[in-house]
C-alpha cells in the first residue's frame, strides 16, 4: 500500500502542508520540525512521487544527454557525473548516442524529444553554427566540448590549448625534445586542432622545432587508432623521445605498439594522454594524463539547464571547467627507476 502525505502528516501530528514543505526542502522549516517529519517519513517508508511533483510545475523531470561515442571511457565517466548531478535535483537522464553524425546531432538539437524532456545537454562533433542558429526549439540547450559556436547557448569546456601546452611543457621539463602528436584529424575536428595548436605553441615557446613530420593524423579516437598512428611514425624511420596523444585510449594503443617494438615507456619514449580515464590508472605502466574535472562539467551542465527553466534565467555563458595534469609512470617512471 502506497504511503501518502496524509499518512505522514497523521503520523507526525502536523499538517499536510508542513510535510510537503519538508519533502520539497523548503528553507523556512525549522530544524526541529524537519527532524520530526523526517522520522515519520522514515518510519512509514514514504517515497515522494517525483513525476507528479514535476508535472505540477509543467515539467517532465527528464534531461537528455546526447554524446558522440558511448564506447569512449571519457564519455562513460562524464555520463555518470551528469546522472549524479541530475539526481541531486530529482531529475533523471535520457541518454542519446549521436555517433558524431551531423544528421543525428541535427535531429537531437532540433527537439525530436522536446515533448518528453525539460532540457538538452549536447556534446556536438559535426554540428555547424548555422544548424544551431536556425534552431526553433525553446527547450534549454547546453553545449559541451570545444567547438566554438558563438551563439546564445551555455557552453561548458576546458581550455584545450592551455591543457595541451601544460602536457607538452611537462615533457620538455623532463628533457624530451622530439615530441610527437598522435590524434590530429583528417577531417575538421576542432578539439584535435586545438590540442595540436597547444603542442605547436609550447614547442615553439621553448625554442624547439614543432616537427609536422611527428604529427600523425587519424580517422577515429580509439586504441586501434593510437596504435596505427604510433606504427606510422615508427615505420617512417622517426624515433621521437615523447608522445602526446589526443586522448587516453590512443595513448594506451600507442604504448602497446612501443612495447611490441621493444621500446620502453618512459625510458625510451615518454607518453602523455588526455582525459584521465580509469583504464590509464591501472595499466602495467600508469598513464600521465590531462584530467578534466568531469564532476564539475556534469554539475555545471545540469545546473545550467535547470537555471534556464526558472523565471530569471541568466544570460548565456561560456564556462571554463578546471583541469589538471596528473603525472604518473608513463613520464616519471616507476619509483626508484632512472629515466633520461
N, C-alpha and C positions, 0 to 999 in steps of 0.2 A: 504494500500500500504506500502510495506516494505521500510524503510529509509535506504539508503546506505551510505558508507563512502564518496562517491562522493557528495551526497546531503549535508552532514555535512560540507565538505570542501567548497562547494559553499556558504553555509550559513555563515560560519565563515570567508570566504575570505582567506583561506590558502590552502596549497597543501594536496592531499590525504595522502601523506607520513606523514605529520605533524599530521593529525587526527589519523592515525594508531599508531604513536608514543605515542599519548596521551591515546588512548584506551588500548594499551598494557603496559601502565605505565612505559615507558622508562624514565630513570632518567635525561637525558640531556635536556629535555624540560623545558623551563623557566616557572616560576610560572605564569607570565602574559599570556603566550601563552596557558598554560594548562587551565587557567580560561576562556580564550576566546573560546577555542574549547569546553570546558565543557558547556558553556552557550548555544552553538548551539546544542550540544547533548541533553541537557535538553529541549530546545525549540522544537526540532523536534521529540523527543521521540525515539532516536536511541537506538537499542538494539544490542550489539555485537553478532555475530554468533559464539558462543563458540565451537560448533562442528567443524566448518571449521577451526577455529584457531588451535585446537588440531590436526586436520588431516594434516595441513600444516607442523606440527612438527613430523608427523608419529606416533601420539598418538590418543587414543580414548577419553581421558578426563574422564575416569571411574576408580575408585579404588574399589576393592572388600573388604568387611569386613566380615569375617567368624567367627561366635560366637557359643558357645555351647548351650546357653539357652536364647532364646529371652524373655521368661516369667520372667526371673530374673531381678528385678529392676536395679541392678547394670549394667547389660549389656545394658539395655534400656538407662540409663543415659550415659554410655560410647559411645553408638551409636550416641547419639545426639552430643557429643563432637567431634567425628570423622567427622560427617557431617558438623558441624560448621567449623572445621579446614579445611576440603577439600574445602568448598565453598569459603574460602579466597583465594584459588588458582584456582578458576573457575573449580573445579572438582566436580563430583557427585559420590555418593557412592552406590554401588550394594551390597545388604545385603544377606549373605548366612547363613543358620541355619544348623549347623552340628549335633546338639543333643548330642555332646560329643562322637560321634561314630567314632571309628578309621577308618572304611571304608569311612565314609563321609569326615573325615579330610584328608584322603589319596587322595580322589577324588579332593577335593578343592586344596590341596597343589601341586598336580601333574599337575595342569594347565588345567582343563577341560574348563575353561572360558578364557584361555590365549589369544584368538583372540579378545576378547572384552574388556579386562582390561589392564591398564598400570601397576598395582601393586596389591599386595595382603597383607592385614593385617589379621593375623590369630591368634586366641586365642585357642590353642590346649589343649585337655584334655588327650586323649589316644594315640596320635601320638608318635611314638618311634623315637629314634635318627637315627636308620638305615633307617627309612622311609624318613627322610629329607636328609640324606646323599646321598641317591640314586636319589634325585630329579634332573631331567634333564631339567627343565624349566628355561628360562632366565628372566621370569617375576619377578621383585623385590618382595621379601618376607620379611615382618616384623612380628616378633613374639610378642605376648602379653602374660603376665601371668608369672607364677612362675616355670614352668617346665624348667630345665636347660639342653639344648641340646648340648652345647659346639660345635657349628657349626658356619660357617661363615655367619650368618644372624644377622641383627639388632634385638635386643631383649629388650623390654621395660617392666619393672616390678617394684614393690616396694619390699622392704626388709621385707618379711613376718615374719621372725624370730624376727627381731627388733621390728616390729609393734606389734606382739603378746606379746613380753616382756613388751612393754610400756603399753598395756592394762592390763596385769596381775599386773604389778607394781602399777598401779593406784588403783587397788582393794586392794592390800596389804597395800598401804599407807593409805587407808581408814579403816584399821583394819581387813580386811577379811583374813581368814586363811584357810578355806576349799573351794578352788576354783575348780569348776567342768569345764570340757571342753566338749561341745557338738558339734559334727560335724566331729569327726575322721571318716575315711572312711574304709569300709571293703575291698575295692579294693586299689590299689596303686595310690592314688591321691596325687601328690606332694605338692600342696598348703596346703592341710589338714595336711600332715606330717610336713610341715614347721611351721604351726601355733601350732600344738601340741608340737613340739620341743621348740618353744618360750615359751609356757605355762610351760613346764617342766623346762627349764633352769632358768626362772625367779623365780619360786618357790624354786628351789634348791639354787639359789644365795641368797635368803632371809632366808635360813636356814629352810625352810618349806618342808614338805613331798609332793612330786608330786604323789598323790594317783591315781594309774591307775584304781582303782575302781570308780573314779569320771570322767572317760573318757567314753563318750557314742558314739559308732560307728553308722553310718547311711548309707543309700544307696543313698540318694538324698540331695538336698540343700534347700528345701522349708520350708514353715511354718509348714506343717504337719510333716516333718522330725524332726524339732526342738521340736515340741510338743511331738512326740513319744520318743525322746531322754530324754526330761525332765521327762516324766512319768516313763521311765525306771529307772532313777536314784532315783526318789522319791519312787517308788514301791519296790526298793531294800532295803529300810529302811534307806538310806543315806539322810542326810539333809545338803547339802553344804550351806555356807553363801554367796556364789557368783557363778556366771556362766559366763564363757567366751564362746561365740558362734562363730562358724566358719563364719557366715555371719548374716546380719540383719534379713532376713526372718526367720531364725532359732531362733534367739533371740526373735523375736516377737511371734513365736509359743510357745517358752518356757514360755514367760511372760503370755500368755493366760492360760497355764496349772497351773502356780503358782497362778493366780487369781482364777481359779476353785477350787484349793486346799486350798483356804483361806490364802495363803501366800502373804505378802506384798512386793512390789518392791519399794524402795530398803531396807526397814526397816528389813525384814527378809532375803531376798536374793537379792543382787545387781546383775545387768546384764549388760554385755558389748557385743556389736555386732561388725560387721566388714563390711565396705563398705559405711556406712553413706548414705543410700538411703533415698529418701524424705519421704517415709512411716514412718520411725522411728522418724521423727521430729514432727509428728502430732498425735501421739497416746495419750491415757489418761495419760500415763507415757512416756515422751520422752526418747529416747534411746541414751545412751552413745555409741559411735562407733568410730572405726578406720576409718578415712576418707582419702582414696587415692585421689590424685589430678587428678581427671578424665579429667578435661580440659587439663591439661598438658600431660596426657597419649595420649589423642586423637591428640593433636597438634604434639607431638613428633613422633607419628606413621605416620601421614600424611607427615610430613617433611622428615622423614627417607625414605619413599617410593619415594618422589619426588627427593631427593638427589641422589638416585640410577639411576634416569633417565638422569642425567647430564653426561657430558664428564669426570668430575673429581670426581667421587663418592668416598667418604671417606671409610676407612676400616670399616668393620662391628663392631658394638659397642654393649656393654651391657649397657643400660641406666637405671639408677635408678630414678624413679619418686618419688616425695615427698609425704608425708602423714602427718596427724596429728591426735591426739586423741581428739575428740570433747566430752567434758564432759557435760552430761545432767542429767535429773531427775532419770534415772534408776540406777545411782550410787550415785548421790549427794542429791537426794530427792528434794521435792519442796521447794522453798524459804521459810524459816521460820519454816520448819518441821525438827524435830530432827531425826537423823539416828544414828545407832550404831557406 
